[in-house]
């Protein structure tokens, strides 16, 4: 039973820390959720039923690997979008600096 609980805790995200699993987190909410997992397992729930219970309460974000569906596109693609936007900003700044440097060394 303990092994099942730990395996589930590694698949679920701490809602406070967000970058850590429930197994890794020291947050009070994570401790509470670890207790809920153990209670649900003791009550005879399958791993899938425990996950579904937590997803119903907290949404797909609680899953370390949320499913790819319309509601979770932002979770999956926001990091990539931010990377692309950041790269575009850096490129624009560098090109702007080069253009200004080129104009100051070549007076017209």
MILOBA-996278 format. One line per 5 residues: their letters; for each residue x, y, z of C-alpha. Coordinates in nm, 2 decimals, decimal comma. Each point is the difference from the previous one (the first is absolute). Example, Ala and Ser with C-alpha at 12.3 -4.5 7.8 and 13.67 -1.06 7.14 Angstrom:
BEGIN
AS) 1,23 -0,45 0,78; 0,14 0,34 -0,07
END
This chain:
BEGIN
XXXXX) 0,00 0,00 0,00; 0,28 0,24 0,08; 0,18 -0,07 -0,33; -0,32 0,08 -0,19; -0,04 0,33 0,20
XXXXX) 0,36 0,10 -0,08; -0,04 -0,09 -0,36; -0,31 0,22 -0,03; 0,16 0,28 0,19; 0,27 0,01 -0,26
XXXXX) -0,26 0,04 -0,28; -0,18 0,29 0,17; 0,11 0,36 0,02; 0,02 0,21 0,31; -0,25 0,28 -0,05
XXXXX) 0,21 0,24 0,21; 0,35 -0,08 -0,13; -0,12 -0,08 -0,35; 0,35 -0,12 -0,11; 0,00 -0,29 0,25
XXXXX) -0,19 -0,32 0,03; -0,21 -0,06 0,31; 0,27 -0,25 0,10; 0,28 0,27 -0,01; -0,20 0,29 0,16
XXXXX) 0,01 0,10 0,36; -0,30 0,24 -0,04; -0,28 -0,06 0,25; -0,25 -0,05 -0,29; 0,22 -0,27 -0,15
XXXXX) 0,00 -0,18 0,34; -0,38 0,02 0,01; -0,02 -0,14 -0,35; 0,23 -0,28 0,08; -0,24 -0,08 0,28
XXXXX) -0,29 0,01 -0,24; 0,18 -0,24 -0,23; 0,06 -0,25 0,28; -0,36 0,03 0,12; -0,14 -0,07 -0,35
XXXXX) 0,24 -0,30 -0,04; -0,11 -0,13 0,34; -0,36 0,04 -0,11; 0,06 -0,23 -0,29; 0,04 0,25 -0,29
XXXXX) 0,21 -0,09 -0,29; 0,29 0,22 -0,10; -0,21 0,14 -0,29; -0,29 0,07 0,24; 0,23 0,19 0,23
XXXXX) 0,14 0,21 -0,28; -0,34 0,07 -0,14; -0,12 0,11 0,34; 0,28 0,25 0,03; -0,04 0,12 -0,36
XXXXX) -0,37 0,05 0,06; 0,09 0,22 0,30; 0,30 0,18 -0,13; 0,00 -0,03 -0,38; 0,25 -0,16 -0,24
XXXXX) 0,27 0,23 0,13; 0,05 -0,23 0,30; 0,14 -0,26 -0,24; 0,37 0,01 -0,06; -0,08 -0,10 -0,36
XXXXX) -0,34 0,15 -0,08; -0,18 -0,15 -0,30; 0,01 0,19 -0,33; -0,34 0,14 -0,06; -0,16 0,34 -0,06
XXXXX) -0,01 0,09 0,36; 0,38 -0,08 0,05; 0,15 0,15 -0,31; 0,12 0,30 0,21; 0,18 -0,23 0,25
XXXXX) 0,18 -0,18 -0,29; 0,08 0,28 -0,23; 0,04 0,31 0,21; 0,36 -0,07 0,08; 0,08 -0,04 -0,37
XXXXX) -0,19 0,32 -0,08; 0,19 0,19 0,26; 0,33 -0,13 -0,13; -0,09 0,11 -0,36; -0,12 0,35 0,12
XXXXX) 0,32 0,04 0,21; 0,22 -0,10 -0,30; -0,18 0,25 -0,22; 0,05 0,28 0,26; 0,37 -0,09 0,03
XXXXX) 0,04 -0,01 -0,38; -0,17 0,34 -0,04; 0,22 0,16 0,27; 0,32 -0,14 -0,14; -0,09 0,10 -0,36
XXXXX) -0,10 0,35 0,12; 0,33 0,04 0,19; 0,19 -0,11 -0,32; -0,19 0,25 -0,21; 0,07 0,28 0,24
XXXXX) 0,37 -0,10 0,03; 0,02 -0,01 -0,38; -0,15 0,35 -0,05; 0,23 0,15 0,27; 0,32 -0,14 -0,17
XXX) -0,11 0,10 -0,36; -0,11 0,36 0,00; -0,21 0,10 -0,30
END
